[in-house]
Amino acid sequence: MKKIFSFSIFTILVVLACSHTNQKDDAVGSEPAISEYAKTLPLEKIKLPSGFSISVFAEVDNARSLAISPSGIVYVGNRNGDKVYAVKDTDGDFVADKKWTLASGLSMPNGVAFKDGDLYVAETTRILKFPDIEKKLDNPGKPVVIRDDFPKQDGHEWKYIAFGPDGKLYVPVGAPCNICEPKLEMQAGITRMNADGSNREVFAKGVRNTVGFTWHPDTKELWFTENGRDMLGDDTPSCELNIAPKAGMHFGYPYCHEGSVKDPEFGIKRACSDFVPPADKLGPHVAPLGIKFYTGKMFPASYSKQVFIAEHGSWNRSKKIGYNVTLVKVDGNNKVTGHEVFASGWLENEKAWGRPVDVLILPDGSMLVSDDAANVIYRITYKG
């Protein structure tokens, strides 16, 4: 009887231990997406056009690139850390109340994309896939490696990714330096490949570093932001908004900047007329990142098919600029007519308490903006 009793006690302890482990895993799925910290952010300082308002949608450490699934789960990349997150508003109050940590121990998993039930994540040298992610948010398991041969480099190694209208996954590879002639064809460019990683090709060249792109809702042309080179002074060159209607176009780096500024080191080798000029000059060192066309119905009609860009803000100017969300105006012929500040207030007296990174249009027409400095995702709405 003693042996039977001892075995029973051991069995109970094992069951309790396993039960405790499962409860810990489940707790990840029920983790609150907003804490008291969010209430301390000075949102009243954010300036928006009349009728617009801003609130905190979710709290995510170093929130970077955003992607959304048809079920409404928002996936969030991370650059300074090693994690990928998911957040969801489950009760319809437009505040995320669930947050999952899907993966950790990754190398700058900045880029996220969602397709056919699978989550794709971009590390510095690899593209990963988490199959059927929404069936196992509490325990995604090990990802599938789609490709692991992107170049390891010291500069601009983090990546933004997205699926285009052609069903291909677009993956940029930044320049491995501030200014240089890249040794590899894919460096300082944008690549694309099939969802399984096959048939990779270079789509665009001469792109110093893009951390945000999207496609025009009608023409399906690729529009992307580009961060200009550093160390040519406060006001040169401008960061760019570019359009690539087809594969094989060259946008100037490292020979020509902002369409007309010859590089002092490499500009002698090529004429600026050899390259595609920018669709818009966004300003020197404003660091434009995420970009989306407004395709919702909540905002006034004048915002339809206009472009929103998150500007991360300058780090190497004597006087900081950027740190806002910019509205780029596009006419009926899909030509850029200019740009203006849409949301500002994250920069005060040369100190930034927030830095916009990416934008995402929700199905209800509101807009999310990630912020990797304030560690939150905002929601911007319009009530008129």
Backbone torsions as a table, in degrees:
resi	resn	phi	psi	omega
1	MET	NA	-35.2	179.6
2	LYS	-61.5	-43.0	-178.5
3	LYS	-65.2	-41.8	179.2
4	ILE	-63.6	-42.6	-179.5
5	PHE	-64.3	-43.9	-180.0
6	SER	-62.1	-43.0	179.5
7	PHE	-62.7	-38.3	-179.9
8	SER	-65.0	-43.0	178.7
9	ILE	-62.5	-43.5	179.2
10	PHE	-61.3	-42.1	179.7
11	THR	-61.9	-44.4	179.8
12	ILE	-61.1	-42.2	-179.2
13	LEU	-63.5	-41.6	178.9
14	VAL	-62.7	-44.2	179.4
15	VAL	-61.5	-42.9	179.5
16	LEU	-64.1	-41.2	179.6
17	ALA	-62.7	-44.8	178.9
18	CYS	-63.9	-38.8	179.4
19	SER	-63.5	-40.1	179.3
20	HIS	-64.3	-39.8	179.2
21	THR	-62.8	-43.8	179.8
22	ASN	-63.7	-37.9	178.4
23	GLN	-64.1	-36.8	178.9
24	LYS	-65.0	-42.1	178.6
25	ASP	-63.5	-43.6	-179.2
26	ASP	-63.4	-31.4	-177.2
27	ALA	-63.5	-25.9	177.6
28	VAL	-61.2	-41.2	-179.0
29	GLY	-69.5	-23.9	-178.3
30	SER	-102.5	10.9	-179.7
31	GLU	-64.3	130.4	179.5
32	PRO	-60.5	142.0	-178.0
33	ALA	-91.2	-8.5	178.8
34	ILE	-139.8	135.9	177.0
35	SER	-112.9	-175.7	178.4
36	GLU	-64.2	-22.9	-179.5
37	TYR	-55.8	-40.3	-176.3
38	ALA	-59.0	-29.4	-178.3
39	LYS	-73.1	-13.9	-178.8
40	THR	-89.2	-9.1	-178.7
41	LEU	-70.9	136.3	-176.1
42	PRO	-81.1	64.7	-176.9
43	LEU	-62.6	-22.2	179.2
44	GLU	-65.0	-15.9	179.2
45	LYS	-83.8	-12.9	179.7
46	ILE	-74.8	123.4	179.8
47	LYS	-95.6	126.9	-179.4
48	LEU	-133.2	159.1	175.1
49	PRO	-60.4	158.2	-178.4
50	SER	-55.6	135.1	178.2
51	GLY	95.9	-12.7	-179.7
52	PHE	-98.1	152.4	176.8
53	SER	-143.6	161.5	-176.9
54	ILE	-131.8	144.0	178.2
55	SER	-146.0	171.1	178.0
56	VAL	-91.3	124.4	179.0
57	PHE	-90.0	-40.6	-178.9
58	ALA	-157.9	157.6	177.3
59	GLU	-111.9	116.1	-176.6
60	VAL	-138.9	127.3	-178.8
61	ASP	-62.6	126.9	176.9
62	ASN	53.0	47.3	-176.3
63	ALA	-61.8	123.6	-176.7
64	ARG	-120.5	-114.9	-175.1
65	SER	-69.7	148.6	-176.8
66	LEU	-122.6	145.7	172.1
67	ALA	-147.1	151.3	-178.0
68	ILE	-129.4	145.7	177.3
69	SER	-99.7	164.9	178.3
70	PRO	-58.5	-24.9	180.0
71	SER	-81.9	-5.5	177.1
72	GLY	95.3	7.0	175.6
73	ILE	-80.3	131.3	-179.8
74	VAL	-101.9	125.7	178.9
75	TYR	-100.0	141.0	-170.8
76	VAL	-131.0	124.5	176.2
77	GLY	-86.6	175.2	-172.7
78	ASN	-148.9	134.8	-179.6
79	ARG	-106.9	-50.1	-176.5
80	ASN	-73.0	-21.5	179.1
81	GLY	-105.9	-152.9	-175.1
82	ASP	-132.6	18.2	-169.6
83	LYS	-118.9	159.7	171.9
84	VAL	-125.3	137.4	-174.6
85	TYR	-122.4	164.1	169.1
86	ALA	-136.9	140.9	177.3
87	VAL	-133.3	152.8	179.9
88	LYS	-151.0	140.7	170.3
89	ASP	-90.6	109.1	-175.5
90	THR	-96.7	-14.1	-176.1
91	ASP	-113.4	6.3	173.2
92	GLY	78.0	17.5	179.6
93	ASP	-97.9	7.7	177.9
94	PHE	63.3	28.3	170.1
95	VAL	-130.6	125.5	-178.6
96	ALA	-64.9	129.3	179.7
97	ASP	-115.9	-0.5	174.3
98	LYS	-130.3	141.7	178.2
99	LYS	-141.1	134.0	177.7
100	TRP	-119.0	138.7	167.3
101	THR	-95.1	107.2	-170.9
102	LEU	-83.5	-31.9	-177.7
103	ALA	-156.3	153.9	175.8
104	SER	-144.0	170.1	-179.8
105	GLY	75.8	18.3	-179.6
106	LEU	-93.7	165.7	-178.6
107	SER	-98.8	101.0	179.1
108	MET	45.9	62.6	-178.6
109	PRO	-76.0	65.2	-174.2
110	ASN	-69.8	-42.4	-171.6
111	GLY	-93.8	138.5	175.2
112	VAL	-135.5	144.7	177.1
113	ALA	-148.8	150.3	-177.8
114	PHE	-124.6	133.0	178.6
115	LYS	-154.3	128.1	173.9
116	ASP	51.2	42.5	176.7
117	GLY	85.4	-4.7	-177.2
118	ASP	-109.0	143.7	175.4
119	LEU	-100.7	127.6	177.0
120	TYR	-106.1	137.8	-177.6
121	VAL	-130.3	134.1	178.6
122	ALA	-102.3	118.6	168.0
123	GLU	-93.6	-169.9	-177.8
124	THR	-69.0	-37.6	-178.0
125	THR	-124.0	-2.6	-175.0
126	ARG	-131.2	152.9	167.9
127	ILE	-114.3	124.9	-178.0
128	LEU	-110.2	156.6	174.4
129	LYS	-132.2	130.7	173.3
130	PHE	-104.8	100.6	-175.9
131	PRO	-67.5	145.6	175.8
132	ASP	45.6	47.7	-170.7
133	ILE	-57.7	-36.7	-173.0
134	GLU	-78.8	-6.3	174.0
135	LYS	-88.4	-9.7	-176.3
136	LYS	-147.8	48.7	-179.3
137	LEU	-62.8	-31.9	-179.5
138	ASP	-75.0	-21.3	-179.9
139	ASN	-154.1	78.6	-175.4
140	PRO	-64.4	-22.1	-177.7
141	GLY	76.4	-171.9	-178.6
142	LYS	-76.3	137.3	179.9
143	PRO	-77.6	162.8	172.8
144	VAL	-88.3	133.1	177.5
145	VAL	-84.9	114.7	179.6
146	ILE	-80.4	-48.2	173.4
147	ARG	-148.7	146.0	179.3
148	ASP	-134.7	27.5	-175.5
149	ASP	-120.9	26.2	170.7
150	PHE	-75.3	146.9	-171.2
151	PRO	-65.9	138.6	172.5
152	LYS	-82.4	125.1	-176.1
153	GLN	-149.6	162.9	-176.0
154	ASP	-85.9	-22.3	-176.7
155	GLY	-114.7	139.0	172.7
156	HIS	51.9	46.2	-175.5
157	GLU	-85.6	-21.6	179.5
158	TRP	-74.1	155.5	-170.0
159	LYS	-133.6	146.0	167.9
160	TYR	-103.5	139.2	178.6
161	ILE	-132.9	154.0	176.3
162	ALA	-164.0	152.2	175.4
163	PHE	-89.8	134.1	179.6
164	GLY	-89.2	174.6	177.4
165	PRO	-60.0	-21.1	178.5
166	ASP	-83.3	2.5	179.7
167	GLY	80.4	1.3	-179.2
168	LYS	-92.1	152.8	177.5
169	LEU	-91.8	121.7	-179.9
170	TYR	-95.8	128.5	-176.0
171	VAL	-132.7	112.4	177.7
172	PRO	-79.4	153.3	171.8
173	VAL	-127.9	110.8	-176.4
174	GLY	-70.9	169.8	174.4
175	ALA	-66.0	143.7	-178.1
176	PRO	-82.4	23.3	-171.2
177	CYS	-167.5	177.2	169.9
178	ASN	-71.7	-53.8	178.9
179	ILE	-145.1	124.5	178.9
180	CYS	-173.8	167.3	171.5
181	GLU	-92.2	111.8	-177.2
182	PRO	-59.9	145.4	-179.8
183	LYS	-84.2	-25.3	-178.2
184	LEU	-106.2	143.9	-177.3
185	GLU	-60.9	-35.8	-175.9
186	MET	-77.3	-18.3	-179.2
187	GLN	-70.8	146.7	-175.1
188	ALA	57.2	51.3	-179.7
189	GLY	-162.0	-173.4	176.9
190	ILE	-126.0	124.4	177.1
191	THR	-101.5	164.9	171.2
192	ARG	-144.5	154.2	-177.6
193	MET	-156.5	168.2	175.4
194	ASN	-68.5	163.9	-177.2
195	ALA	-61.9	-24.9	178.5
196	ASP	-90.1	4.9	177.3
197	GLY	93.1	-3.9	-177.5
198	SER	-83.1	163.9	175.3
199	ASN	54.8	47.3	177.2
200	ARG	-71.8	138.6	178.0
201	GLU	-144.3	159.8	175.3
202	VAL	-86.2	120.7	-178.5
203	PHE	-89.6	-43.6	-179.0
204	ALA	-135.9	146.0	-179.0
205	LYS	-120.2	167.1	176.4
206	GLY	68.6	32.5	-179.4
207	VAL	-112.0	107.2	-173.8
208	ARG	-58.5	-50.2	178.4
209	ASN	-168.0	115.4	173.0
210	THR	-113.2	133.2	178.3
211	VAL	-125.4	31.9	177.5
212	GLY	-178.6	129.6	174.4
213	PHE	-154.2	161.7	-179.3
214	THR	-156.3	178.8	-178.0
215	TRP	-124.0	140.7	179.1
216	HIS	-61.4	133.9	-175.5
217	PRO	-63.2	-23.1	-179.7
218	ASP	-103.1	-53.6	-175.0
219	THR	-79.9	-19.2	-177.6
220	LYS	65.5	18.3	176.4
221	GLU	-76.7	146.2	178.8
222	LEU	-78.9	126.4	173.9
223	TRP	-114.9	132.3	-178.0
224	PHE	-144.3	151.2	175.2
225	THR	-89.6	154.3	178.5
226	GLU	-142.3	131.8	177.7
227	ASN	-86.5	121.6	-178.4
228	GLY	-71.7	166.1	-177.9
229	ARG	-67.3	159.4	179.4
230	ASP	-102.8	170.2	171.2
231	MET	70.0	30.4	169.3
232	LEU	-114.9	18.0	179.6
233	GLY	105.7	174.2	-177.1
234	ASP	-61.9	-39.4	-166.0
235	ASP	-111.6	9.3	-179.5
236	THR	-142.5	138.5	-9.1
237	PRO	-91.5	175.8	176.9
238	SER	-80.2	147.0	167.4
239	CYS	-72.8	160.7	-166.9
240	GLU	-127.5	154.4	162.4
241	LEU	-112.6	123.6	-176.1
242	ASN	-121.5	157.2	177.7
243	ILE	-126.9	130.7	178.7
244	ALA	-122.9	92.2	-178.9
245	PRO	-72.3	-15.3	-179.0
246	LYS	-152.7	168.3	179.6
247	ALA	-75.5	154.6	172.3
248	GLY	94.0	2.8	-178.1
249	MET	-82.4	149.1	-178.9
250	HIS	-117.3	130.3	-173.0
251	PHE	-107.2	12.9	165.2
252	GLY	110.5	-33.6	-176.5
253	TYR	-64.5	138.8	1.3
254	PRO	-97.1	14.4	-170.9
255	TYR	-87.5	-36.2	-174.9
256	CYS	-141.1	137.9	-177.7
257	HIS	-118.7	147.3	179.9
258	GLU	48.9	23.6	174.8
259	GLY	88.3	-18.0	-174.0
260	SER	-144.5	-5.6	-177.2
261	VAL	-99.3	110.4	178.9
262	LYS	-72.1	135.5	177.4
263	ASP	-68.5	134.9	-177.3
264	PRO	-64.4	-21.1	-178.5
265	GLU	-100.0	-41.3	-173.2
266	PHE	-113.1	-9.7	-175.4
267	GLY	-62.3	-22.8	-179.2
268	ILE	-67.7	-17.8	-175.1
269	LYS	-83.4	-25.6	-175.8
270	ARG	-143.4	148.7	176.4
271	ALA	-86.2	145.7	178.9
272	CYS	-60.4	-26.8	179.9
273	SER	-68.5	-10.0	178.3
274	ASP	-75.7	-13.1	-168.1
275	PHE	-120.4	164.2	178.2
276	VAL	-77.1	123.1	178.9
277	PRO	-75.1	158.2	180.0
278	PRO	-68.8	151.8	174.6
279	ALA	-73.2	-27.4	177.1
280	ASP	-157.9	143.0	173.4
281	LYS	-96.7	116.7	-170.1
282	LEU	-90.1	-12.7	-179.4
283	GLY	123.6	154.0	-175.7
284	PRO	-74.1	118.8	172.5
285	HIS	66.7	23.8	179.2
286	VAL	-75.5	-12.6	176.9
287	ALA	57.6	65.4	177.0
288	PRO	-70.8	133.7	-178.4
289	LEU	-120.8	-102.6	-174.5
290	GLY	-63.6	145.9	-176.8
291	ILE	-145.1	137.5	175.8
292	LYS	-148.5	144.3	167.3
293	PHE	-78.2	142.4	176.9
294	TYR	-82.4	115.8	-178.0
295	THR	-119.9	10.6	-179.0
296	GLY	-87.8	-175.9	-178.7
297	LYS	-117.2	-7.4	-176.2
298	MET	-71.5	-45.0	-176.8
299	PHE	-71.9	160.4	176.8
300	PRO	-55.4	155.2	-175.6
301	ALA	-57.9	-27.3	-178.7
302	SER	-65.4	-16.0	179.5
303	TYR	-90.2	-7.5	-176.7
304	SER	-60.3	127.9	178.7
305	LYS	59.7	24.6	170.3
306	GLN	-92.8	166.5	-170.4
307	VAL	-109.6	129.6	172.7
308	PHE	-106.9	134.1	180.0
309	ILE	-129.5	131.2	173.8
310	ALA	-87.1	120.7	178.7
311	GLU	-102.8	114.7	-174.8
312	HIS	-69.3	-26.6	176.8
313	GLY	102.0	152.6	-175.7
314	SER	-75.9	153.5	174.2
315	TRP	-123.3	-12.6	-172.1
316	ASN	-126.9	31.5	172.7
317	ARG	-110.8	152.1	177.4
318	SER	-66.6	-25.8	173.8
319	LYS	-130.1	120.9	-173.8
320	LYS	-66.4	144.7	172.3
321	ILE	-140.5	168.8	-175.0
322	GLY	93.3	-138.3	-179.9
323	TYR	58.3	44.4	-178.9
324	ASN	-152.5	-178.7	170.7
325	VAL	-110.7	124.1	-176.9
326	THR	-102.4	142.9	173.9
327	LEU	-105.2	119.8	176.3
328	VAL	-99.6	125.4	-176.5
329	LYS	-89.9	133.4	-177.6
330	VAL	-125.3	132.5	-177.8
331	ASP	-86.8	-175.7	-177.3
332	GLY	-65.3	-17.2	177.5
333	ASN	-97.6	13.4	-179.6
334	ASN	62.9	31.0	175.6
335	LYS	-102.8	137.6	178.2
336	VAL	-73.0	129.6	-179.8
337	THR	-109.0	-4.4	179.6
338	GLY	147.5	-179.1	178.8
339	HIS	-146.1	160.4	179.2
340	GLU	-150.0	161.6	178.3
341	VAL	-75.0	129.8	176.8
342	PHE	-98.3	-46.8	180.0
343	ALA	-133.4	131.3	-180.0
344	SER	-146.4	173.2	178.8
345	GLY	123.4	-3.8	178.5
346	TRP	-78.8	-15.5	-179.9
347	LEU	-111.9	123.4	179.7
348	GLU	-134.9	122.2	176.0
349	ASN	50.6	47.4	177.3
350	GLU	68.6	11.4	175.6
351	LYS	-121.4	130.7	-178.0
352	ALA	-105.3	124.9	175.3
353	TRP	-97.4	-5.1	176.6
354	GLY	-153.3	155.1	-179.8
355	ARG	-142.2	104.4	179.1
356	PRO	-60.4	142.2	-177.3
357	VAL	-122.8	-52.6	-175.0
358	ASP	-138.9	159.5	176.8
359	VAL	-127.4	150.6	-178.5
360	LEU	-150.2	130.6	178.8
361	ILE	-91.9	123.1	179.2
362	LEU	-82.2	160.5	-179.6
363	PRO	-57.0	-28.2	179.8
364	ASP	-81.7	-1.7	178.8
365	GLY	95.6	-7.2	175.4
366	SER	-77.4	169.4	-174.8
367	MET	-126.0	131.0	173.7
368	LEU	-93.4	145.6	175.6
369	VAL	-133.9	120.4	177.8
370	SER	-85.4	153.7	-176.5
371	ASP	-141.6	110.1	-175.9
372	ASP	-85.5	-3.7	176.0
373	ALA	-96.9	-44.7	177.0
374	ALA	-82.0	-10.8	177.0
375	ASN	62.8	43.3	178.7
376	VAL	-142.7	169.7	169.0
377	ILE	-120.4	124.0	179.9
378	TYR	-91.1	159.5	170.6
379	ARG	-124.6	124.0	178.8
380	ILE	-105.9	129.0	-176.3
381	THR	-126.9	165.2	176.4
382	TYR	-130.6	131.2	177.6
383	LYS	-119.9	-15.3	177.6
384	GLY	81.4	NA	NA
